[in-house]
Amino acid sequence: MPKMTNLKNAPPVPFDIDGKVMYNDPSTEIIHLTLAPGEKLDLHDNPNDVIFYMLEGSAFLILGDKETEITADTCFRLKKRVLRGWINRDTTQARLLVIKQL
């Protein structure tokens, strides 16, 4: 039987946001991220390519000075070192998977 992780029991990410580490091995890390209404994740980069999949709700992806609304069931990839952030301008939470290709 493979090792399984439940969202309720997944370890939190080591920064101040509602993120849970759902899977981690030497090549891949999957994080479940929840953005509350009005919540913002400041601009940051990552040393790895990252795939995002919006599970529920919507949020704005910030790339430099441009913003793009990402809605449920949308998937995309960003190359490493791309400066990005998120903001949830909706009245409901946004949930997304962050898949890091380590």
C-alpha positions, -999 to 999 in steps of 0.1 A, spaced: 0 0 0 15 34 -9 20 61 17 -10 84 18 -14 119 32 -47 134 43 -51 172 42 -61 173 79 -30 155 90 -4 169 65 25 189 80 23 227 76 46 246 54 73 266 73 59 300 66 29 321 77 2 308 52 -23 280 52 -2 255 33 2 218 39 29 195 25 9 167 8 39 149 -8 76 151 -7 104 131 -22 138 140 -38 122 149 -71 87 164 -63 70 184 -36 32 189 -36 17 217 -14 -20 223 -8 -24 261 -4 -55 279 8 -59 316 4 -87 332 25 -108 361 10 -85 391 8 -53 371 16 -22 379 -3 10 360 -8 38 385 -15 61 383 -45 87 356 -42 106 332 -65 115 295 -63 147 277 -74 125 250 -91 100 248 -119 65 248 -104 31 236 -117 0 252 -103 -35 237 -103 -64 258 -90 -88 234 -72 -115 257 -60 -123 294 -62 -102 320 -79 -72 342 -72 -50 366 -91 -16 355 -101 8 385 -99 38 384 -123 57 416 -120 32 444 -126 6 422 -143 -22 403 -127 -41 374 -142 -72 358 -127 -68 320 -123 -101 301 -119 -109 266 -108 -97 237 -129 -69 258 -145 -34 244 -146 -1 261 -157 37 259 -152 62 286 -142 99 283 -148 123 286 -118 132 321 -106 100 337 -119 89 364 -94 53 358 -85 26 363 -59 -10 357 -53 -40 377 -40 -76 364 -34 -100 393 -42 -130 370 -40 -154 365 -10 -147 328 -9 -115 308 -3 -92 297 -31 -75 263 -29 -46 253 -52 -20 227 -56 16 238 -59 37 210 -75 75 217 -73 98 199 -96 129 196 -74 
